[in-house]
Amino acid sequence: MKIFQRFFIDFVEPLTYSQKSKPPRRGNFGLIFMSYVSRVLIISFLSLLSAKAQVTVDAKLDSADIFIGSRMGISLEVSADAKDEVELPEYDSLQQIVPGLEFMSATPVDTEYVNEGKRMVLKRKYYVTSFDTALYNIPPMEVKVKGKVYKSKNLGMKVIIPFEIDTLHVDSIFGLKNEMAPPFVWEDWNLVFWLSILSVLITLLLIYVAVRLKDNKPIIRRIKTKKHIAPHKAAMQKIAEIKEDKALWQSEDSKEYYTQLTDTLRQYIRERYGFNAMEMTSFEIITKLQEVNDEEAINELRELFQTADLVKFAKYSTLINENDRNLVTAIEYINQTKQEETEEQKAQPEEVVVVEPHSKMTKRLLTAGVALAAFVLICVVGYLCYRIYMLTL
């Protein structure tokens, strides 16, 4: 115990008291021990506080002054614990940090980890400019760390004119020059040009599709070619089909029989003489044929059409032999009026346009596509107008 007491007296006393202070009496060992313990606790507490994560915010300028219209960089550096959530200042483009000092841009945040990854240092540079000569006092930049606000120091920046104005020789000072039109640069207008071409093509396509949909016609017409058949040959083939169908011309109801027979004759007359017999009445057809046919052939054909009209519209019943006689009359008329083809006409193929009406589902899908394309076209035209306006400012 005496050795321990001697250790504290000899070694603790110089640490706890200065040379100028009067040391306590050697017998007061308890007082010396308590004083040492309290100082050790204070030092340990201060060490813990210093070891605890601290946040530092530092801002500095690239230069003390800049020329008017030039840009100045403000470097911001934040040191914090690696786990802390840090929010750096954000400014809008052309926002005035202070009156007359405008924000231009900022670099991405550069993060550096130190102290074995326990600490991090965030660095970012903000660029500002000014068009007024003045001495600016930049307020502290605020940084939030875990919701708490930390501020940097104030900064001072001076904006100067890069040249001196000769006020003694006023004749050398001129006023502002007139505005000069910017030179034409194709890179500025190429997007406008190609979007304009695209808009015109989309507009024409929309008009075409809308008209085809309105008429219930296909968007793309399919054209097929078939071998050319002479009108009299096509008519004779059809009559042969009618003749082979005994149930048709031997039936008590002859309406379908005479409908097919007269339609065959109408189609033959239209192709042979060039007028639309399919849309004409029997009387009109006979009147038209009197200009080109002999009267005997016209009389037989007139009787056939009259019988057909009575069957179709007056419910007239015919006999089998009468049906057979009218069939022979149609064959004889075709043979009397047929026109032989030349070799060139035989080799000439015929184009047939296939028109298929749209289904309801297809029409709805096409209508939705037209509406979507129209919306896209409106957006493109709006962007074009905005782009042209900005380029012509």
C-alpha positions, 0 to 999 in steps of 0.5 A: 500500500505504501508503494502504491501511495508513493507511486501516486505521490511521485508521478500523479502530482506532477500531472495534476498540478503545475509547478507554480501551484502548491502541491497538497500535503503528502498525507492526503492520498485520497484527494490526489487519487480522486483528482487524478480519476476525475481528470482521467474521466474528463480526458476519456470523455473528450476523447470519445467526443473527438472519436465520435463521427463529426460533420464538416462542411467546407466551401472555397472559390477557385479565385477571388475575382473573375471577369464579367461574364466568366464563370467561377467554381465553388468547391464544396466538400462535406465530411461525414460518417459513411452511413449518414444520409447527406443532402447537398444544395441543389439550384435551378438553372439560371437561379440567382444565388444572390441578386446578380450572381447566377447559377450555371451548372454543377458537377456530379457528386464525387464520393471518397471513403476514408478511415477504412470505409468508416468515413466519406468525403463528398465533393462537388463543384458549383459554377456561377457567373455574373454580368454586373461588376460588384463585390458579392457576399455569397451566403453559407451553403447549407448541407443536411446530414441526417436531417440536421443542417450544417453550413459552410463559411461565407465567401466573397467574390469580386467581378471585374471588367477585363479592360479599362475604359478610356474616359478621356477619349470619348470618340473611341467609345461607340454604342451598341451594334445592331443585332446580327442574324446567326449564320445558318447551320444545317445541324440546327435544322436537319431534325426539323427538315426530316420531321417535316417530311415525316409529318407530311408522309404521315398526314397523306397516309392518314388521309388515305386510310381514313378514306378507305375506312369510310368507304369500307375498302381494304387498305391495300388492294389485291390485284390478280391476273387471269387469262382473258376469255372472249365474251361469247366463250364465257357466256357459253360456259355459263349457259352450259352450266345452267343446262347441266343443272337439270333441277334448275331448268326443270323446276316448277319455279323457273325464277332462278333459272331465268335470272341466271339466263338473263344475267348471262346475256346481260354480261355478254351484251355489256362485254360485247357492245360496251354499255352497262346492260346489267343496270338496264331494264329489258326494254332499254336493252332491246332499244339499245341493241336495235342500233347494232343488231338485225330485227330477227335476232332482236325479236327472239331476244325480246320474247326471251326477256319478256318471258323472264320478266313475267316469271320474275315479277308476275309469277308466270309459270313456264313449261319445260319445253318453253325453258328449253326453247329460250335456252336455245334462243340465248345460244343462237343469239350469242353465236350470231353476234359473237366476235372472233378474237385476234391473237393479240387479244387472246394473249392479253391477260386481264387484271382483276381487283379483289375488294374485300370489306373489312370485318368489324374487329379489323375496322376498330383496330384500324380506327384506333391505329389512325387515332393513335397516329393522329395523336403522334402527328399532333405531338410532332407538329407541336414540337416542330413549331416550338423548335422553329420558334426557338431557332428563329429567335 
